[in-house]
Amino acid sequence: MVKGLPGGGHANRKRSVAKTFLWRGVATTDTIIISRVITGSWTEGLAIGVIEVFTKMILYYFHERAWSTSDWGLGDSDAAGHANRKRSIAKTFLWRGIATTDTIIISRVITGSWTEGLAIGTIEVFTKMILYYFHERAWSASDWGLEDPDAPDVSPMH
């Protein structure tokens, strides 16, 4: 951790929740469109997207919470303790692996076809990695929801 810098780079729970909801909106839209193109069915595309809203929000929240415990890639090139590009890239690849696996499984269950599930997942690897990287870079420019571990705790609970 970069001591004494504003924000410190660690996300609080409100930031993790906000990132979860915003990312889910972007990602679900992408999933629905890709699924519609592959299956030819809006019904199946919407079903895959709706199920993913729930599974991926849970998975993404825990992904964010896990990363909030790591100092790796914070403040290396930014005086404010924000995530550097290496951290954003690592998070992008790790999240994509988790999320693509979830998409393939859900798509297989909905369509009954591993071929369609793998096709949807393969396309998403590319579209979602690009979208997620820019999502991370946008958040890295914001101090909102970053904790300063060196700030004294003045909450009424302490």
FISE-593702 format. One line per 3 residues: for each residue x negated, y, z negated of N, C-alpha, C, CB. Coordinates in Angstrom, 1 decimal, m for minus. Glycine has a CB too. Layout:
N
X/Y/Z/X/Y/Z/X/Y/Z/X/Y/Z  ...
% end
This chain:
158
m0.8/m1.2/0.0/0.0/0.0/0.0/m0.9/1.2/0.0/0.9/0.0/m1.2  m0.4/2.3/0.6/m1.1/3.5/0.6/m0.6/4.3/m0.6/m0.9/4.3/2.0  m1.4/4.5/m1.6/m1.0/5.1/m2.8/m0.9/6.6/m2.6/m2.0/4.8/m4.0
0.1/7.2/m3.3/0.2/8.7/m3.3/0.8/9.3/m2.1/m1.1/9.2/m3.5  1.1/8.5/m1.1/1.7/9.1/0.1/3.2/9.1/0.1/1.2/8.4/1.4  3.9/10.1/0.6/5.3/10.1/0.6/5.9/8.8/1.2/5.9/11.3/1.3
6.9/8.3/0.5/7.5/7.1/1.0/6.8/5.8/0.7/7.8/7.2/2.5  5.5/5.8/0.8/4.7/4.6/0.5/4.9/3.5/1.5/5.1/4.1/m0.8  5.9/3.6/2.4/6.2/2.7/3.4/7.1/1.5/3.1/4.9/2.1/3.9
7.4/1.3/1.8/8.3/0.3/1.4/9.8/0.7/1.5/8.0/m0.3/0.0  10.6/m0.1/2.2/12.0/0.2/2.3/12.8/m0.1/1.1/12.6/m0.5/3.5  13.7/0.8/0.7/14.6/0.5/m0.3/15.8/m0.3/0.3/15.1/1.8/m1.1
16.7/m0.8/m0.6/17.8/m1.6/m0.1/18.7/m0.8/0.9/18.6/m2.1/m1.3  19.0/0.5/0.6/19.8/1.3/1.5/19.3/1.4/2.9/20.0/2.7/0.9  18.0/1.5/3.0/17.3/1.6/4.3/17.5/0.2/5.0/15.8/2.0/4.2
17.3/m0.8/4.3/17.4/m2.2/4.9/18.8/m2.4/5.3/17.0/m3.3/3.9  19.8/m2.0/4.6/21.2/m2.2/5.0/21.5/m1.3/6.2/22.2/m1.8/3.8  21.0/m0.1/6.2/21.3/0.8/7.4/20.6/0.2/8.7/20.8/2.2/7.1
19.4/m0.2/8.5/18.7/m0.8/9.7/19.5/m2.1/10.2/17.3/m1.2/9.3  20.0/m2.8/9.2/20.7/m4.1/9.5/21.9/m3.7/10.4/21.1/m4.8/8.3  22.7/m2.8/9.9/24.0/m2.5/10.7/23.7/m1.8/12.0/24.8/m1.5/9.8
22.7/m0.9/12.1/22.4/m0.2/13.4/21.9/m1.2/14.4/21.5/0.9/13.1  20.9/m2.1/13.9/20.4/m3.0/14.8/21.4/m4.0/15.3/19.2/m3.8/14.2  22.3/m4.4/14.4/23.3/m5.4/14.8/24.2/m4.9/15.9/24.1/m5.8/13.5
24.6/m3.6/15.8/25.4/m3.0/16.9/24.7/m3.1/18.2/25.7/m1.6/16.5  23.5/m2.7/18.3/22.7/m2.8/19.5/22.6/m4.2/20.0/21.3/m2.1/19.4  22.2/m5.1/19.1/21.9/m6.5/19.5/23.1/m7.2/19.9/21.2/m7.2/18.4
24.2/m7.0/19.2/25.5/m7.7/19.5/26.0/m7.3/20.9/26.6/m7.4/18.4  25.9/m6.0/21.2/26.3/m5.6/22.5/25.5/m6.3/23.6/26.2/m4.1/22.7  24.2/m6.4/23.4/23.3/m7.1/24.3/23.7/m8.6/24.4/21.8/m6.9/23.9
23.9/m9.2/23.3/24.3/m10.6/23.3/25.6/m10.9/24.1/24.5/m11.1/21.9  26.6/m10.0/23.9/27.9/m10.2/24.5/27.7/m10.1/26.0/28.9/m9.2/24.0  27.0/m9.1/26.5/26.8/m8.9/27.9/26.0/m10.1/28.5/26.0/m7.6/28.2
24.9/m10.5/27.9/24.2/m11.6/28.4/25.0/m12.9/28.5/22.9/m11.8/27.6  25.7/m13.1/27.4/26.6/m14.3/27.3/27.7/m14.3/28.3/27.2/m14.5/25.9  28.2/m13.2/28.6/29.3/m13.1/29.6/28.7/m13.4/31.0/29.9/m11.6/29.6
27.5/m12.9/31.3/26.9/m13.1/32.6/26.5/m14.6/32.7/25.6/m12.2/32.7  26.0/m15.2/31.7/25.6/m16.6/31.8/26.8/m17.6/31.9/24.7/m17.0/30.6  27.8/m17.3/31.0/29.0/m18.3/30.9/30.1/m17.9/31.9/29.5/m18.2/29.5
30.1/m16.7/32.4/31.2/m16.2/33.2/32.5/m16.0/32.5/31.4/m17.3/34.3  32.4/m16.0/31.1/33.6/m15.9/30.3/33.4/m14.8/29.3/33.9/m17.2/29.7  34.4/m13.9/29.3/34.4/m12.9/28.2/34.7/m13.5/26.9/35.4/m11.7/28.5
35.6/m14.5/26.9/36.0/m15.2/25.7/34.8/m15.8/25.0/37.0/m16.2/25.9  34.0/m16.6/25.7/32.8/m17.2/25.2/31.7/m16.1/24.8/32.2/m18.2/26.1  31.6/m15.1/25.6/30.6/m14.1/25.3/31.0/m13.3/24.0/30.5/m13.1/26.4
32.2/m13.0/23.9/32.7/m12.3/22.6/32.6/m13.3/21.4/34.1/m11.8/22.8  32.9/m14.5/21.6/32.8/m15.5/20.5/31.4/m15.6/20.0/33.3/m16.9/20.9  30.5/m15.7/20.9/29.0/m15.8/20.5/28.6/m14.5/19.8/28.1/m16.0/21.8
29.0/m13.4/20.3/28.7/m12.1/19.7/29.3/m11.9/18.3/29.1/m11.0/20.6  30.5/m12.3/18.2/31.2/m12.1/16.9/30.6/m13.0/15.8/32.7/m12.4/17.0  30.3/m14.2/16.2/29.7/m15.1/15.2/28.3/m14.6/14.8/29.5/m16.6/15.8
27.5/m14.1/15.8/26.2/m13.6/15.5/26.2/m12.3/14.6/25.5/m13.2/16.8  27.3/m11.6/14.6/27.4/m10.4/13.7/27.1/m10.9/12.3/28.8/m9.7/13.9  27.8/m12.0/11.9/27.6/m12.5/10.6/26.3/m13.2/10.3/28.8/m13.4/10.2
26.0/m14.1/11.2/24.7/m14.9/10.9/23.5/m14.0/11.0/24.6/m16.0/11.9  23.5/m13.1/12.0/22.3/m12.3/12.2/22.1/m11.2/11.1/22.2/m11.7/13.5  23.3/m10.6/10.7/23.2/m9.6/9.6/22.6/m10.2/8.4/24.5/m9.0/9.3
22.9/m11.4/8.0/22.4/m12.0/6.8/20.9/m12.3/7.1/23.2/m13.3/6.5  20.6/m12.9/8.2/19.2/m13.3/8.5/18.3/m12.0/8.6/19.1/m14.0/9.8  18.8/m10.9/9.2/18.1/m9.7/9.4/17.8/m9.0/8.0/18.8/m8.8/10.3
18.8/m9.0/7.2/18.7/m8.3/5.9/17.5/m9.0/5.1/20.0/m8.4/5.1  17.5/m10.3/5.1/16.4/m11.0/4.4/15.1/m10.9/5.1/16.8/m12.5/4.3  15.1/m10.8/6.4/13.9/m10.5/7.2/13.3/m9.1/6.7/14.2/m10.5/8.7
14.2/m8.1/6.6/13.8/m6.8/6.2/13.3/m6.8/4.8/14.9/m5.8/6.4  14.0/m7.5/3.9/13.6/m7.5/2.5/12.2/m8.2/2.3/14.6/m8.2/1.6  12.0/m9.2/3.1/10.7/m9.9/3.0/9.6/m8.9/3.5/10.7/m11.2/3.9
9.8/m8.2/4.6/8.8/m7.3/5.1/8.6/m6.1/4.1/9.2/m6.7/6.4  9.6/m5.8/3.3/9.5/m4.6/2.4/8.5/m5.0/1.3/10.9/m4.3/1.8  8.2/m6.2/1.1/7.2/m6.6/0.0/5.8/m6.6/0.5/7.6/m8.0/m0.5
5.6/m6.4/1.8/4.2/m6.5/2.4/3.7/m5.1/2.7/4.3/m7.3/3.7  2.4/m4.9/2.4/1.7/m3.7/2.6/1.0/m3.7/4.0/0.6/m3.4/1.6  1.0/m4.9/4.7/0.2/m5.0/5.9/0.8/m4.0/7.0/0.3/m6.4/6.4
0.0/m3.2/7.6/0.4/m2.4/8.7/1.0/m1.1/8.2/1.3/m3.1/9.6  0.9/m0.7/7.0/1.5/0.5/6.5/0.4/1.6/6.3/2.3/0.3/5.2  0.6/2.7/6.9/m0.3/3.8/6.6/m1.7/3.7/7.3/m0.5/4.0/5.2
m1.9/2.7/8.1/m3.3/2.6/8.7/m3.6/3.7/9.7/m3.3/1.3/9.4  m2.6/4.3/10.3/m2.8/5.3/11.3/m1.9/6.5/11.1/m2.7/4.8/12.7  m1.2/6.6/9.9/m0.2/7.6/9.7/m0.3/8.1/8.3/1.2/7.0/10.0
m0.5/9.4/8.1/m0.7/9.9/6.8/0.5/9.8/5.9/m1.0/11.4/6.9  1.7/9.4/6.4/2.9/9.3/5.6/3.2/7.9/5.1/4.1/9.9/6.3  2.4/7.0/5.5/2.6/5.6/5.0/3.6/4.8/5.8/3.0/5.6/3.6
3.9/5.3/7.0/4.8/4.6/7.9/4.2/3.4/8.6/5.4/5.6/9.0  5.1/2.5/9.1/4.6/1.4/9.8/3.8/1.7/11.0/5.8/0.5/10.2  2.7/1.1/11.2/1.9/1.3/12.5/2.5/0.4/13.6/0.4/1.0/12.3
1.9/0.5/14.8/2.4/m0.3/15.9/2.2/m1.8/15.7/1.8/0.2/17.2  1.1/m2.2/15.1/0.8/m3.6/14.9/1.9/m4.2/14.0/m0.6/m3.8/14.3  2.3/m3.5/13.0/3.3/m4.0/12.1/4.6/m4.1/12.9/3.5/m3.1/10.9
5.0/m3.1/13.7/6.2/m3.2/14.5/6.2/m4.3/15.5/6.4/m1.8/15.2  5.0/m4.6/16.1/4.9/m5.7/17.0/5.1/m7.0/16.3/3.6/m5.6/17.8  4.4/m7.2/15.1/4.5/m8.4/14.4/6.0/m8.7/13.9/3.6/m8.4/13.1
6.6/m7.6/13.5/8.0/m7.8/13.0/8.9/m8.1/14.2/8.5/m6.5/12.4  8.6/m7.5/15.4/9.4/m7.8/16.6/9.3/m9.3/17.0/8.9/m7.0/17.8  8.1/m9.9/17.0/7.9/m11.3/17.4/8.5/m12.2/16.4/6.4/m11.6/17.6
8.3/m11.9/15.1/8.9/m12.8/14.1/10.4/m12.8/14.1/8.3/m12.4/12.7  10.9/m11.6/14.1/12.4/m11.5/14.1/13.0/m12.2/15.4/12.8/m10.0/14.1  12.3/m12.0/16.5/12.8/m12.6/17.8/12.9/m14.1/17.7/12.0/m12.1/19.0
11.9/m14.7/17.1/11.9/m16.1/16.9/13.1/m16.6/16.1/10.6/m16.6/16.3  13.3/m15.9/15.0/14.4/m16.3/14.1/15.7/m16.1/14.8/14.4/m15.4/12.8  15.9/m14.9/15.5/17.1/m14.6/16.1/17.4/m15.4/17.3/17.1/m13.1/16.5
16.4/m15.7/18.1/16.7/m16.5/19.3/17.1/m17.9/19.0/15.4/m16.5/20.2  16.5/m18.5/18.0/16.9/m19.8/17.5/18.4/m19.8/17.1/16.0/m20.2/16.3  18.8/m18.7/16.4/20.2/m18.6/16.0/21.1/m18.5/17.2/20.3/m17.3/15.0
20.7/m17.7/18.2/21.5/m17.5/19.4/21.7/m18.8/20.1/20.8/m16.4/20.3  20.6/m19.5/20.3/20.6/m20.8/21.0/21.6/m21.8/20.4/19.2/m21.4/21.2  21.5/m21.9/19.0/22.4/m22.8/18.3/23.8/m22.3/18.4/22.0/m22.8/16.8
24.1/m21.1/18.2/25.5/m20.6/18.3/26.0/m20.8/19.7/25.6/m19.1/17.9  25.2/m20.4/20.7/25.7/m20.6/22.1/25.9/m22.0/22.5/24.6/m20.0/23.1  25.1/m22.9/22.0/25.3/m24.3/22.2/26.7/m24.8/21.6/24.2/m25.2/21.7
27.0/m24.4/20.4/28.2/m24.7/19.7/29.4/m24.2/20.5/28.2/m24.2/18.3  29.3/m22.9/20.9/30.5/m22.3/21.6/30.7/m22.9/23.0/30.3/m20.8/21.7  29.6/m23.0/23.8/29.7/m23.4/25.2/29.7/m24.9/25.4/28.6/m22.8/26.0
29.1/m25.6/24.4/28.9/m27.1/24.5/27.8/m27.4/25.5/30.2/m27.7/25.1  27.0/m26.4/25.8/25.9/m26.7/26.8/24.6/m26.1/26.2/26.2/m26.0/28.1  23.6/m27.1/26.1/22.2/m26.6/25.8/21.6/m25.7/26.9/21.3/m27.8/25.5
22.0/m26.0/28.1/21.5/m25.2/29.3/21.9/m23.8/29.2/21.9/m25.8/30.6  23.2/m23.6/28.9/23.6/m22.2/28.8/23.1/m21.5/27.5/25.2/m22.1/28.7  23.0/m22.3/26.4/22.4/m21.8/25.2/21.0/m21.3/25.4/22.5/m22.8/24.1
20.2/m22.2/26.0/18.8/m21.9/26.3/18.7/m20.7/27.3/18.0/m23.1/26.8  19.5/m20.6/28.3/19.5/m19.5/29.2/19.8/m18.2/28.5/20.5/m19.7/30.4  20.8/m18.2/27.7/21.1/m16.9/26.9/19.9/m16.6/26.0/22.4/m17.1/26.1
19.4/m17.5/25.3/18.3/m17.3/24.4/17.0/m16.8/25.1/17.9/m18.5/23.6  16.8/m17.4/26.3/15.6/m17.0/27.1/15.7/m15.5/27.6/15.4/m17.9/28.3  16.8/m15.1/28.1/17.0/m13.8/28.5/16.9/m12.8/27.3/18.4/m13.6/29.2
17.5/m13.2/26.2/17.5/m12.4/25.0/16.0/m12.2/24.5/18.3/m13.0/23.9  15.2/m13.1/24.7/13.8/m12.9/24.2/13.2/m11.6/24.8/12.9/m14.1/24.6  13.5/m11.4/26.0/12.9/m10.2/26.7/13.7/m8.9/26.3/12.9/m10.4/28.2
15.0/m9.0/26.5/15.8/m7.8/26.3/15.8/m7.3/24.8/17.3/m8.0/26.7  15.9/m8.3/23.9/15.9/m7.9/22.5/14.6/m7.5/22.0/16.4/m9.1/21.7  13.5/m8.1/22.5/12.2/m7.7/22.0/11.9/m6.2/22.4/11.0/m8.6/22.6
12.3/m5.8/23.6/12.1/m4.4/24.0/13.0/m3.5/23.1/12.5/m4.3/25.5  14.3/m3.9/23.0/15.2/m3.1/22.2/14.8/m3.0/20.7/16.6/m3.7/22.3  14.3/m4.1/20.2/13.9/m4.1/18.8/12.7/m3.3/18.5/13.7/m5.6/18.3
11.7/m3.4/19.4/10.5/m2.6/19.3/10.8/m1.1/19.2/9.5/m2.9/20.4  11.7/m0.6/20.1/12.1/0.8/20.0/12.9/1.1/18.8/12.8/1.1/21.3  13.7/0.2/18.3/14.4/0.3/17.1/13.4/0.5/15.9/15.3/m0.9/16.8
12.4/m0.3/15.9/11.4/m0.2/14.8/10.6/1.1/14.9/10.5/m1.4/14.9  10.2/1.5/16.1/9.5/2.7/16.3/10.3/3.9/15.9/9.0/2.9/17.7  11.6/3.9/16.2/12.5/5.0/15.8/12.6/5.1/14.2/13.9/4.9/16.4
12.7/4.0/13.6/12.8/3.9/12.1/11.5/4.3/11.5/13.2/2.6/11.6  10.4/4.0/12.2/9.1/4.3/11.6/8.8/5.9/11.6/7.9/3.7/12.4  9.6/6.6/12.3/9.5/8.1/12.3/10.3/8.7/11.2/9.9/8.6/13.7
11.1/7.9/10.5/11.9/8.5/9.4/11.5/8.1/8.0/13.4/8.0/9.7  11.5/9.1/7.1/11.2/8.9/5.7/12.4/8.4/4.9/10.7/10.2/5.1  13.6/8.4/5.5/14.8/8.1/4.8/14.7/6.7/4.3/16.0/8.3/5.6
14.9/6.5/3.0/15.0/5.2/2.4/13.6/4.5/2.1/15.7/4.3/3.2  12.5/5.3/2.2/11.2/4.8/1.8/10.9/5.1/0.4/10.1/5.3/2.8  10.4/4.2/m0.4/10.1/4.4/m1.8/8.7/4.9/m2.0/10.4/3.1/m2.5
8.6/5.7/m3.0/7.2/6.2/m3.4/6.9/5.5/m4.7/7.2/7.7/m3.5  6.1/4.4/m4.6/5.8/3.6/m5.8/5.1/4.4/m6.9/5.0/2.4/m5.5  4.4/5.5/m6.6/3.7/6.3/m7.6/4.6/7.4/m8.3/2.5/7.0/m6.9
5.8/7.6/m7.8/6.7/8.5/m8.4/7.2/8.0/m9.7/7.9/8.9/m7.4  7.3/8.9/m10.7/7.8/8.4/m12.0/9.2/8.0/m11.9/7.6/9.5/m13.1  9.6/7.0/m12.6/11.0/6.5/m12.7/11.8/7.4/m13.6/11.1/5.0/m13.1
12.7/8.2/m13.1/13.5/9.1/m14.0/14.9/8.7/m14.0/13.3/10.5/m13.5  15.2/7.5/m13.6/16.6/7.0/m13.5/17.1/6.9/m15.0/16.7/5.7/m12.8  18.4/7.0/m15.2/19.0/7.0/m16.5/18.8/5.6/m17.1/20.4/7.3/m16.5
18.6/4.6/m16.3/18.4/3.2/m16.8/17.0/3.0/m17.5/18.5/2.2/m15.7  16.1/3.9/m17.4/14.8/3.7/m17.9/14.4/4.7/m18.9/13.7/3.7/m16.9
% end
